[in-house]
Amino acid sequence: MKRQAETEHWTQRKCPVCGKIFYLQDVTLWVYKMRIQHTSTVYFCSWRCLRAEETAGNPHMKSIKRPRVYSPEYLADSRRAVEMRQKGMTYRQIADTMGIKLDKAYKLANMREVNANDG
């Protein structure tokens, strides 16, 4: 039987991945947690279990992330780089034409948001 002092300020949780029972003193400070589509929070016993759930791809248990917002100028540059790449230009040629660094040309030409809207 547990002593009252041990459980008085502790919250008992069960890990949904491994089934381990663990205790939390302050649930707001616990870092191994994930929200379920704006309804509740699921707590995990360890980083390993949290990552296992994230990589499993369960549609009901997703981390809520804000979508990226790009400026109109950045999107226009990206569309221009995508068009240049589709015409057969290399990333080096795109970077020289636009006056930007090579890694920036690569990022602009491979931007998912622009490529998804074109297809």
C-alpha positions in Angstrom: 0.0 0.0 0.0 1.4 3.4 -1.0 1.9 6.0 1.6 -0.3 9.0 1.4 2.7 11.4 1.2 3.9 9.7 -2.0 0.6 10.1 -3.9 -0.9 13.2 -2.4 0.7 15.6 -4.9 1.5 13.2 -7.7 -0.6 12.2 -10.7 -0.5 8.6 -11.9 -0.4 8.1 -15.7 0.0 5.0 -17.9 2.1 5.2 -21.0 0.0 4.4 -24.1 3.0 2.9 -26.0 4.7 0.6 -23.4 2.1 0.4 -20.7 4.4 1.6 -17.9 2.8 3.3 -15.0 4.6 6.5 -14.0 3.9 9.4 -11.7 4.0 13.1 -12.4 4.4 15.8 -9.8 3.4 18.7 -12.1 1.7 17.8 -15.4 2.3 21.3 -16.9 6.1 20.8 -16.6 6.2 17.3 -18.1 7.9 17.4 -21.5 6.9 14.0 -23.0 3.4 14.9 -24.0 1.3 15.2 -27.2 -2.1 16.8 -27.9 -4.9 14.9 -29.6 -6.5 17.2 -32.1 -7.4 20.0 -29.6 -9.2 17.7 -27.2 -6.8 16.2 -24.6 -3.2 15.6 -23.8 -1.5 12.2 -23.8 1.6 11.7 -21.5 4.4 9.4 -22.3 6.9 7.9 -19.9 10.0 8.6 -22.0 11.4 10.3 -25.1 11.6 6.9 -26.8 7.9 6.3 -26.4 7.0 9.8 -27.5 9.1 9.4 -30.7 7.6 5.9 -31.3 4.2 7.4 -31.3 5.2 10.3 -33.5 6.8 8.0 -36.1 3.8 5.6 -36.1 1.7 8.1 -38.0 -1.5 7.7 -35.9 -3.9 10.3 -37.4 -5.6 11.1 -34.1 -2.4 11.8 -32.2 -0.5 14.6 -33.9 1.5 17.4 -32.6 -0.4 20.6 -33.4 1.9 22.8 -35.6 1.2 26.1 -37.1 1.5 26.3 -40.9 4.4 28.3 -42.3 3.5 31.7 -43.7 5.7 33.0 -46.5 5.8 36.5 -47.9 4.5 37.2 -51.4 8.0 38.2 -52.5 9.5 34.9 -51.3 6.7 32.9 -53.0 7.3 34.8 -56.3 11.0 34.1 -56.1 10.3 30.4 -55.5 7.9 30.2 -58.5 10.6 31.8 -60.6 13.2 29.3 -59.4 10.9 26.4 -60.0 10.2 27.6 -63.6 13.9 28.0 -64.2 14.5 24.5 -62.8 11.8 23.0 -65.1 13.5 24.7 -68.1 16.6 22.6 -67.3 18.8 25.2 -65.5 21.1 24.0 -62.8 21.0 25.3 -59.3 24.3 27.1 -59.9 22.8 28.9 -62.9 19.6 29.8 -61.0 21.7 31.2 -58.1 23.8 33.3 -60.6 20.8 34.6 -62.4 18.9 35.5 -59.3 22.0 36.8 -57.4 21.6 34.5 -54.4 23.6 31.8 -52.8 23.5 28.2 -54.1 21.8 26.7 -51.0 19.0 29.4 -51.2 18.5 28.6 -54.9 18.1 24.9 -54.0 15.6 25.7 -51.3 13.6 28.0 -53.5 13.5 25.5 -56.4 12.4 22.7 -54.2 9.8 24.5 -52.1 6.9 22.1 -51.5 4.1 24.7 -51.2 4.9 26.1 -54.7 5.3 22.7 -56.3 2.0 21.4 -54.7 0.0 24.4 -56.1 1.4 23.9 -59.6 0.4 20.3 -59.9 
